[in-house]
Amino acid sequence: MSEWLVLSLAMAAACAVVLSIASFNHRRIGDDDDPSETPDVIEYMTMMIGVIYAIVLGLAIAGVWEGRGAAQEYVRQEAQALHEISVRCEVYPAEVRKKIRSDVDAYVTYVVDTEWKEMADHGDLTDHSGELLDRIRRDVTDYEPQTDHEGQAYQPLVDQVALVDDARSARGQGAGATMPGVVWFGLIAGALVTVGLVFTLQIRRSFRELLLAGLFSALIAFLLFLIWDFDAPFGRGIAATAEPFLAQFPHLGLGD
């Protein structure tokens, strides 16, 4: 199901529930009821709870957005380190250089074509990508430099392999959901309380009041959807992309 369809259904459902409750509640109110008699303390508490919940929503959105940005940065670092390995091995003999670049290309191809889907679907890395990275590590570390020039390039290549390993591990840690279940419980409970308190203000069935109540509930549904969408950096609509790999290794023709 399309995520935009999920968003539309969620917002429509929130509006329908709120408007239905408002209409039902209006039928129960007697003709002699005066909405101006709402105690000031209720209006104050409604305002304060709304402000507190707005702050919580803002912090949650900032947190998941930061997680998404960090995930994209890990991808960039990994792709850049792999590119450096391919470039810096130029000083090695042709046979060694060809082996290193071939294994780097195999790793990049597997990550983009296969592992990316695994992260999106299951929020985890695959064992095979670790095996491919071990091949690159052995290619680099097993070769004994024969000249001073090769010796000077050896340690930077080893460092770049370590950077790839570190960025891959960070990418794996960021592949799953970042929001704990207890936080989701608080967000959903807070949404119910905040919307529920609106009815303490004695909403009538006038067009203006029903419109504002519907828009308010739809806004909260949209913000919760936004948090849910950002919560899986590699798995949903506004997700981290494999663009750094495509940019650094255009010769592989990935993503076509």
Sine and cosine of phi, psi and omega as CSV:
sin_phi,cos_phi,sin_psi,cos_psi,sin_omega,cos_omega
0.00,0.00,0.71,-0.71,-0.01,-1.00
-0.89,0.46,0.62,-0.78,0.00,-1.00
-0.92,0.39,-0.52,0.86,0.05,-1.00
-0.93,0.37,-0.55,0.83,0.08,-1.00
-0.92,0.39,-0.65,0.76,0.06,-1.00
-0.87,0.49,-0.69,0.73,0.02,-1.00
-0.88,0.47,-0.72,0.69,-0.01,-1.00
-0.87,0.48,-0.69,0.72,0.01,-1.00
-0.91,0.42,-0.64,0.77,0.00,-1.00
-0.90,0.43,-0.70,0.72,0.00,-1.00
-0.93,0.38,-0.66,0.75,0.02,-1.00
-0.90,0.43,-0.65,0.76,0.01,-1.00
-0.91,0.42,-0.66,0.75,0.02,-1.00
-0.89,0.46,-0.70,0.71,0.03,-1.00
-0.89,0.45,-0.70,0.72,-0.05,-1.00
-0.89,0.46,-0.68,0.73,-0.01,-1.00
-0.90,0.44,-0.74,0.67,-0.04,-1.00
-0.90,0.44,-0.71,0.71,-0.01,-1.00
-0.92,0.38,-0.58,0.82,0.04,-1.00
-0.91,0.42,-0.69,0.73,0.02,-1.00
-0.91,0.42,-0.65,0.76,0.01,-1.00
-0.89,0.46,-0.68,0.73,0.01,-1.00
-0.92,0.39,-0.68,0.74,0.02,-1.00
-0.90,0.43,-0.65,0.76,-0.01,-1.00
-0.92,0.39,-0.54,0.84,-0.01,-1.00
-0.91,0.40,-0.56,0.83,0.00,-1.00
-0.93,0.37,-0.44,0.90,-0.03,-1.00
-0.99,0.12,-0.24,0.97,-0.05,-1.00
-1.00,0.09,0.75,-0.66,0.01,-1.00
-0.95,0.33,0.31,-0.95,-0.02,-1.00
-0.92,0.39,-0.39,0.92,-0.04,-1.00
-1.00,0.03,0.07,1.00,-0.02,-1.00
-0.96,0.29,0.68,-0.73,-0.02,-1.00
-0.91,-0.41,0.94,-0.35,-0.04,-1.00
-0.91,0.41,-0.32,0.95,0.02,-1.00
-0.96,0.29,-0.14,0.99,-0.02,-1.00
-1.00,0.08,0.08,1.00,0.05,-1.00
-0.86,0.51,0.82,-0.57,-0.03,-1.00
-0.86,0.51,0.59,-0.80,-0.01,-1.00
-0.88,0.48,-0.54,0.84,-0.04,-1.00
-0.91,0.42,-0.54,0.84,0.03,-1.00
-0.93,0.38,-0.68,0.73,0.03,-1.00
-0.89,0.46,-0.64,0.77,0.01,-1.00
-0.91,0.42,-0.72,0.69,-0.01,-1.00
-0.91,0.42,-0.63,0.78,0.05,-1.00
-0.88,0.48,-0.68,0.73,0.01,-1.00
-0.90,0.43,-0.71,0.70,-0.05,-1.00
-0.91,0.42,-0.69,0.73,0.01,-1.00
-0.90,0.43,-0.63,0.77,0.05,-1.00
-0.88,0.47,-0.66,0.75,0.01,-1.00
-0.91,0.41,-0.70,0.71,0.00,-1.00
-0.88,0.47,-0.68,0.73,-0.01,-1.00
-0.93,0.38,-0.57,0.82,0.05,-1.00
-0.89,0.45,-0.63,0.78,0.03,-1.00
-0.91,0.42,-0.69,0.73,0.01,-1.00
-0.88,0.47,-0.70,0.72,0.03,-1.00
-0.88,0.48,-0.68,0.73,0.01,-1.00
-0.88,0.47,-0.68,0.74,0.02,-1.00
-0.91,0.41,-0.63,0.78,0.01,-1.00
-0.91,0.42,-0.69,0.72,0.01,-1.00
-0.90,0.44,-0.67,0.74,0.02,-1.00
-0.90,0.44,-0.62,0.79,-0.01,-1.00
-0.91,0.42,-0.74,0.68,-0.02,-1.00
-0.95,0.33,-0.54,0.84,0.05,-1.00
-0.92,0.39,-0.64,0.77,0.06,-1.00
-0.90,0.44,-0.63,0.77,0.05,-1.00
-0.89,0.45,-0.63,0.78,0.03,-1.00
-0.91,0.42,-0.68,0.74,0.03,-1.00
-0.90,0.43,-0.64,0.77,0.03,-1.00
-0.90,0.43,-0.65,0.76,0.02,-1.00
-0.88,0.48,-0.66,0.75,0.02,-1.00
-0.91,0.41,-0.57,0.82,0.02,-1.00
-0.93,0.38,-0.62,0.78,0.05,-1.00
-0.88,0.47,-0.64,0.77,0.03,-1.00
-0.89,0.45,-0.68,0.73,0.00,-1.00
-0.89,0.46,-0.69,0.72,0.00,-1.00
-0.90,0.44,-0.65,0.76,0.01,-1.00
-0.90,0.44,-0.73,0.68,-0.01,-1.00
-0.90,0.44,-0.65,0.76,-0.01,-1.00
-0.91,0.42,-0.67,0.75,0.01,-1.00
-0.90,0.43,-0.65,0.76,0.03,-1.00
-0.90,0.43,-0.62,0.78,0.04,-1.00
-0.90,0.44,-0.66,0.76,0.02,-1.00
-0.89,0.46,-0.62,0.78,0.04,-1.00
-0.88,0.47,-0.71,0.70,0.00,-1.00
-0.89,0.46,-0.59,0.81,-0.04,-1.00
-0.98,0.19,-0.71,0.71,-0.12,-0.99
-0.96,0.28,-0.33,0.94,0.03,-1.00
-0.97,0.23,0.08,1.00,0.00,-1.00
-0.85,0.52,-0.49,0.87,-0.06,-1.00
-0.98,0.22,-0.20,0.98,-0.03,-1.00
-0.99,0.15,0.31,-0.95,0.07,-1.00
-0.84,0.54,0.41,-0.91,-0.12,-0.99
-0.84,0.54,-0.65,0.76,-0.04,-1.00
-0.92,0.40,-0.69,0.72,0.01,-1.00
-0.93,0.38,-0.69,0.72,0.00,-1.00
-0.87,0.49,-0.67,0.74,0.01,-1.00
-0.90,0.43,-0.65,0.76,-0.01,-1.00
-0.91,0.42,-0.70,0.71,-0.01,-1.00
-0.89,0.46,-0.75,0.67,-0.04,-1.00
-0.92,0.40,-0.58,0.81,0.03,-1.00
-0.90,0.44,-0.67,0.74,0.00,-1.00
-0.95,0.32,-0.57,0.82,0.07,-1.00
-0.90,0.44,-0.70,0.71,0.02,-1.00
-0.89,0.46,-0.62,0.78,0.01,-1.00
-0.91,0.42,-0.64,0.77,0.02,-1.00
-0.91,0.42,-0.74,0.67,-0.02,-1.00
-0.89,0.46,-0.69,0.72,0.00,-1.00
-0.87,0.49,-0.68,0.73,-0.01,-1.00
-0.92,0.40,-0.68,0.74,-0.02,-1.00
-0.87,0.48,-0.72,0.69,-0.07,-1.00
-0.95,0.30,-0.70,0.71,-0.12,-0.99
-0.99,0.10,-0.48,0.88,-0.12,-0.99
-0.86,-0.52,-0.81,0.58,-0.12,-0.99
-0.93,0.37,-0.49,0.87,-0.01,-1.00
-0.87,0.50,-0.66,0.75,0.03,-1.00
-0.92,0.39,-0.61,0.80,0.04,-1.00
-0.89,0.45,-0.65,0.76,0.04,-1.00
-0.91,0.42,-0.65,0.76,-0.02,-1.00
-0.92,0.40,-0.63,0.78,-0.08,-1.00
-1.00,0.10,-0.61,0.79,-0.13,-0.99
-0.84,-0.54,-0.09,1.00,0.05,-1.00
0.92,0.39,0.55,0.83,-0.04,-1.00
-0.49,-0.87,0.31,-0.95,0.05,-1.00
-1.00,0.06,0.17,-0.98,0.04,-1.00
-0.96,-0.29,0.41,-0.91,0.02,-1.00
-0.93,0.36,-0.51,0.86,-0.08,-1.00
-0.92,0.40,-0.57,0.82,0.04,-1.00
-0.91,0.42,-0.56,0.83,0.08,-1.00
-0.91,0.42,-0.61,0.79,0.05,-1.00
-0.92,0.40,-0.65,0.76,0.04,-1.00
-0.90,0.43,-0.60,0.80,0.04,-1.00
-0.93,0.38,-0.60,0.80,0.05,-1.00
-0.89,0.46,-0.57,0.82,0.06,-1.00
-0.88,0.47,-0.70,0.71,0.02,-1.00
-0.88,0.47,-0.67,0.74,-0.01,-1.00
-0.88,0.47,-0.69,0.72,0.01,-1.00
-0.92,0.40,-0.62,0.79,0.04,-1.00
-0.84,0.55,-0.66,0.75,-0.08,-1.00
-0.98,0.18,-0.72,0.69,-0.13,-0.99
-0.99,0.17,-0.46,0.89,-0.05,-1.00
-0.98,0.21,-0.32,0.95,-0.02,-1.00
-0.99,0.17,0.73,-0.68,0.04,-1.00
-0.99,-0.14,0.90,-0.44,-0.01,-1.00
-0.83,0.55,0.66,-0.75,-0.03,-1.00
-0.98,-0.21,-0.31,0.95,-0.01,-1.00
-0.76,-0.66,0.22,-0.98,0.04,-1.00
-0.89,0.46,-0.61,0.79,0.00,-1.00
-0.89,0.46,-0.70,0.72,0.04,-1.00
-0.91,0.42,-0.61,0.79,0.02,-1.00
-0.90,0.44,-0.60,0.80,0.03,-1.00
-0.93,0.36,-0.49,0.87,-0.01,-1.00
-1.00,0.08,-0.28,0.96,-0.12,-0.99
-0.90,0.44,-0.81,0.59,-0.07,-1.00
-0.90,0.43,-0.67,0.74,0.09,-1.00
-0.85,0.52,-0.59,0.81,0.05,-1.00
-0.92,0.40,-0.67,0.75,0.05,-1.00
-0.88,0.47,-0.65,0.76,0.01,-1.00
-0.90,0.44,-0.62,0.78,0.01,-1.00
-0.92,0.39,-0.59,0.81,0.08,-1.00
-0.89,0.46,-0.66,0.75,0.04,-1.00
-0.89,0.46,-0.61,0.79,0.04,-1.00
-0.90,0.43,-0.64,0.77,0.05,-1.00
-0.88,0.48,-0.72,0.70,-0.01,-1.00
-0.88,0.47,-0.69,0.73,-0.01,-1.00
-0.91,0.41,-0.69,0.73,0.00,-1.00
-0.92,0.39,-0.60,0.80,0.04,-1.00
-0.90,0.44,-0.69,0.72,0.02,-1.00
-0.89,0.47,-0.68,0.74,0.03,-1.00
-0.91,0.42,-0.61,0.79,0.06,-1.00
-0.88,0.47,-0.64,0.77,0.03,-1.00
-0.92,0.40,-0.63,0.78,0.01,-1.00
-0.92,0.39,-0.49,0.87,-0.01,-1.00
-1.00,-0.05,0.05,1.00,-0.08,-1.00
-0.97,0.23,-0.48,0.88,-0.04,-1.00
-1.00,0.03,-0.07,-1.00,0.03,-1.00
-0.92,0.40,0.62,-0.79,-0.05,-1.00
-0.98,-0.20,-0.30,0.95,-0.05,-1.00
-1.00,-0.04,0.85,-0.53,0.04,-1.00
-0.90,0.43,0.40,-0.91,-0.01,-1.00
-0.87,0.50,-0.58,0.81,-0.03,-1.00
-0.92,0.40,-0.52,0.86,0.04,-1.00
-0.94,0.35,-0.66,0.75,0.05,-1.00
-0.89,0.46,-0.63,0.78,0.05,-1.00
-0.87,0.49,-0.69,0.73,0.02,-1.00
-0.91,0.42,-0.64,0.77,0.00,-1.00
-0.91,0.41,-0.70,0.71,-0.03,-1.00
-0.94,0.33,-0.68,0.74,0.04,-1.00
-0.89,0.46,-0.65,0.76,0.03,-1.00
-0.90,0.44,-0.61,0.79,0.04,-1.00
-0.90,0.43,-0.68,0.73,0.01,-1.00
-0.90,0.43,-0.67,0.74,0.01,-1.00
-0.91,0.40,-0.71,0.71,-0.05,-1.00
-0.89,0.45,-0.71,0.71,0.02,-1.00
-0.93,0.36,-0.62,0.78,0.00,-1.00
-0.89,0.46,-0.58,0.82,-0.01,-1.00
-0.93,0.38,-0.34,0.94,0.04,-1.00
-0.87,0.50,-0.56,0.83,-0.05,-1.00
-0.96,0.30,-0.25,0.97,0.07,-1.00
-0.95,0.31,-0.24,0.97,0.00,-1.00
-1.00,0.03,0.16,0.99,0.10,-1.00
0.86,0.51,0.89,0.46,0.04,-1.00
-0.91,0.41,0.73,-0.69,0.09,-1.00
-1.00,-0.08,0.01,-1.00,-0.02,-1.00
-1.00,-0.09,0.44,0.90,0.09,-1.00
-0.95,0.31,0.46,-0.89,-0.05,-1.00
-0.86,0.52,-0.66,0.75,-0.06,-1.00
-0.90,0.43,-0.70,0.71,-0.03,-1.00
-0.93,0.36,-0.67,0.74,0.02,-1.00
-0.92,0.40,-0.60,0.80,0.02,-1.00
-0.89,0.45,-0.72,0.69,-0.01,-1.00
-0.91,0.42,-0.65,0.76,0.03,-1.00
-0.89,0.45,-0.67,0.74,0.02,-1.00
-0.91,0.41,-0.69,0.73,0.01,-1.00
-0.91,0.41,-0.61,0.79,0.01,-1.00
-0.89,0.45,-0.73,0.68,0.01,-1.00
-0.92,0.39,-0.62,0.79,0.02,-1.00
-0.91,0.41,-0.60,0.80,0.02,-1.00
-0.90,0.45,-0.70,0.72,0.01,-1.00
-0.90,0.43,-0.65,0.76,0.04,-1.00
-0.88,0.47,-0.64,0.77,0.02,-1.00
-0.91,0.42,-0.68,0.73,-0.02,-1.00
-0.92,0.40,-0.63,0.77,0.06,-1.00
-0.91,0.42,-0.63,0.78,0.06,-1.00
-0.90,0.45,-0.63,0.78,0.00,-1.00
-0.88,0.47,-0.69,0.73,0.04,-1.00
-0.89,0.46,-0.69,0.72,0.01,-1.00
-0.89,0.46,-0.62,0.78,-0.03,-1.00
-0.93,0.37,-0.64,0.77,0.00,-1.00
-0.98,0.22,-0.28,0.96,-0.17,-0.99
-0.93,0.36,-0.34,0.94,0.07,-1.00
-0.90,-0.43,1.00,-0.06,-0.15,-0.99
-0.83,0.56,-0.44,0.90,-0.05,-1.00
-0.92,-0.39,-0.02,1.00,-0.23,-0.97
-0.92,-0.40,-0.19,0.98,-0.11,-0.99
-0.79,-0.62,-0.23,-0.97,-0.20,-0.98
-0.79,0.62,-0.89,0.45,-0.05,-1.00
-1.00,-0.04,0.96,0.27,-0.14,-0.99
-0.95,-0.33,0.29,-0.96,0.13,-0.99
-0.90,0.44,0.56,-0.83,-0.09,-1.00
-0.90,-0.43,0.23,-0.97,0.05,-1.00
-1.00,0.00,0.31,0.95,-0.05,-1.00
-0.83,0.56,-0.63,0.78,0.04,-1.00
-0.86,0.52,-0.62,0.79,0.06,-1.00
-0.91,0.41,-0.67,0.74,-0.01,-1.00
-0.91,0.42,-0.60,0.80,-0.02,-1.00
-0.95,0.31,-0.61,0.80,-0.05,-1.00
-0.99,0.13,-0.38,0.93,-0.03,-1.00
-0.78,-0.63,0.88,0.48,-0.04,-1.00
-0.91,0.41,-0.41,0.91,-0.05,-1.00
-0.92,0.38,-0.28,0.96,0.00,-1.00
-0.99,0.17,-0.28,0.96,0.02,-1.00
0.91,0.42,0.56,0.83,-0.02,-1.00
-0.98,0.20,0.47,-0.88,0.06,-1.00
0.98,0.19,0.08,1.00,-0.01,-1.00
-0.98,0.18,0.00,0.00,0.00,0.00
